[in-house]
Amino acid sequence: MRIFALETDIDKLNKSFLSPGEQIVLQARFHGFLFFMRALGATLLTLVLVGIGVGAGLAGIPLSIAVPALVLIWLWFVFRPLLRGFIDWQFDELLVTTEKIVVVNQSSIIRQEIKQMNLENLASVNALTQFGGIFPFGKLHFELKEGTGKGLRLRYIPQAQQACSIIGNCVVQFQRRQANTPHR
């Protein structure tokens, strides 16, 4: 289903990236800890706003003024980032195929960003731990060859070390296929 720019059918979106003969090697969605961290921040900010509302009531500010103002502040500074965090967690994806890497960033219902990196332009991929490696996710850092674009960092990738290994193997296999293909 499509809601403005947000595509909720991930399989349909993935198929749109595939060329004839190209296969998906790795699909990774962001770890649930991403949403947990944003939900924790939203909870803390909600508690602060409730405290401000109680303080405003005790200070004699009419609730008919304080409550709507605090609700608007809550909608903008809490609900909007929380919804974005949910969409990031549920619908963002890293897709590795036999020819390219695709990063789908659907951060709201009105914004979708898709980044594609051809394997031939990839200089290296590195896996880094997050939170001291105590959780089963980490960061992936993609470096592109000089002149082909800017590198990319992705956080909260489940089993980042394993994903890094799979991507590295895809690059090696791609390079071998290119070396064996006669040039016209």
C-alpha positions in Angstrom: 0.0 0.0 0.0 1.2 3.5 -0.8 0.5 6.5 1.5 1.8 9.6 -0.4 5.5 8.9 -0.5 5.5 6.0 2.0 5.5 2.6 0.4 4.5 0.0 2.9 4.8 -3.0 0.6 8.6 -3.6 1.0 8.6 -6.6 -1.4 7.0 -4.5 -4.2 9.6 -1.8 -3.6 12.4 -4.3 -3.6 11.3 -5.8 -6.9 11.4 -2.3 -8.5 15.1 -2.2 -7.9 16.0 -5.5 -9.6 17.3 -5.7 -13.1 16.7 -9.0 -15.1 19.0 -11.6 -13.7 19.8 -9.6 -10.6 19.2 -11.3 -7.2 18.8 -10.1 -3.7 21.7 -11.2 -1.4 20.8 -9.4 1.8 17.8 -7.5 3.2 18.3 -5.7 6.5 15.9 -3.6 8.4 17.0 -1.4 11.2 17.0 -2.9 14.7 14.1 -2.2 17.0 16.5 -0.5 19.4 16.3 2.5 17.1 12.6 2.9 17.9 13.2 2.2 21.5 15.7 5.0 21.9 13.4 7.5 20.2 10.5 6.3 22.3 12.5 6.7 25.4 13.4 10.3 24.4 9.7 11.0 23.6 8.6 9.6 27.0 11.1 11.8 28.9 10.0 14.9 26.9 6.4 14.1 27.5 7.1 13.9 31.3 8.8 17.3 31.1 5.8 18.8 29.3 3.4 17.3 31.8 5.5 18.8 34.6 5.4 22.2 32.8 1.6 21.8 32.6 1.3 21.1 36.3 3.6 24.0 37.1 1.5 26.3 34.8 -1.6 25.2 36.6 -0.1 25.8 40.1 1.2 29.2 38.9 -2.4 30.2 38.0 -2.1 30.1 34.2 -5.5 29.1 32.9 -5.5 25.5 31.6 -7.5 26.7 28.6 -4.3 28.4 27.5 -1.6 26.1 28.8 -3.1 22.7 27.7 -3.6 23.6 24.0 -0.1 25.2 23.8 1.5 22.1 25.5 -0.4 19.8 23.1 0.8 21.7 20.1 4.4 21.5 21.5 3.9 17.8 22.2 2.7 17.1 18.7 5.6 19.0 17.1 8.5 17.9 19.4 7.3 14.5 20.5 4.8 12.9 18.3 6.4 13.9 14.9 9.8 12.5 15.8 8.2 9.4 17.4 6.2 8.8 14.2 9.4 9.3 12.2 11.3 6.8 14.4 8.5 4.2 13.9 8.6 4.7 10.1 12.4 4.5 10.1 12.3 1.3 12.1 9.4 -0.3 10.2 10.0 0.7 6.6 13.7 1.7 6.1 15.9 -1.0 4.6 19.3 -1.9 3.4 19.1 -4.1 0.3 22.2 -5.8 -1.2 21.9 -7.3 -4.6 24.4 -9.0 -6.9 24.9 -5.6 -8.7 24.2 -2.8 -6.2 23.4 -1.7 -2.7 20.2 0.2 -2.1 19.3 2.2 1.0 15.7 3.1 1.4 15.0 5.9 3.8 11.2 6.5 4.3 11.3 9.0 7.1 7.7 10.2 6.8 4.6 9.8 4.7 5.7 12.7 2.5 9.4 12.0 2.1 11.2 9.0 0.6 14.9 8.9 -0.2 16.5 6.1 -2.1 20.3 5.8 -2.4 21.8 3.3 -4.8 25.5 2.4 -4.9 26.8 0.3 -7.7 29.2 -2.4 -6.4 31.8 -1.3 -8.9 31.9 2.1 -7.1 32.3 0.7 -3.6 35.9 1.1 -2.2 35.2 -0.5 1.2 32.6 -1.4 3.8 33.4 -1.4 7.5 31.4 -2.6 10.5 31.6 -0.8 13.8 30.1 -1.7 17.1 27.5 0.4 18.9 27.1 0.6 22.7 30.3 -1.4 23.2 29.0 -4.3 21.2 26.6 -5.5 23.9 23.6 -5.5 21.5 23.3 -7.5 18.3 23.5 -4.4 16.0 26.1 -2.0 14.8 27.1 0.6 12.2 28.0 0.0 8.6 30.2 2.6 6.9 30.4 2.6 3.1 33.4 4.3 1.4 33.0 5.0 -2.3 35.9 5.2 -4.8 37.2 8.7 -5.3 35.0 10.8 -7.6 32.0 8.6 -7.4 30.2 10.2 -4.5 30.1 10.6 -0.7 30.3 7.7 1.8 27.4 6.6 3.8 27.0 5.5 7.4 24.1 3.4 8.7 23.4 2.8 12.3 21.3 0.1 14.1 22.0 -2.6 11.4 21.3 -6.0 12.9 24.4 -8.3 12.8 26.5 -5.5 11.2 29.7 -7.6 11.2 27.9 -10.4 9.3 26.3 -7.9 6.9 29.7 -6.4 6.3 31.1 -9.8 5.4 28.3 -10.6 3.0 28.7 -7.2 1.3 32.4 -7.7 1.0 31.9 -11.1 -0.6 29.4 -9.6 -3.1 31.9 -7.0 -4.1 34.6 -9.6 -4.7 32.2 -11.8 -6.7 31.1 -8.7 -8.7 34.7 -7.8 -9.5 35.5 -11.4 -10.6 32.5 -11.4 -12.9 33.6 -8.1 -14.4 37.2 -9.4 -14.9 35.8 -12.5 -16.7 33.5 -10.5 -18.9 35.0 -9.6 -22.3 35.0 -5.9 -23.1 33.3 -4.8 -26.3 
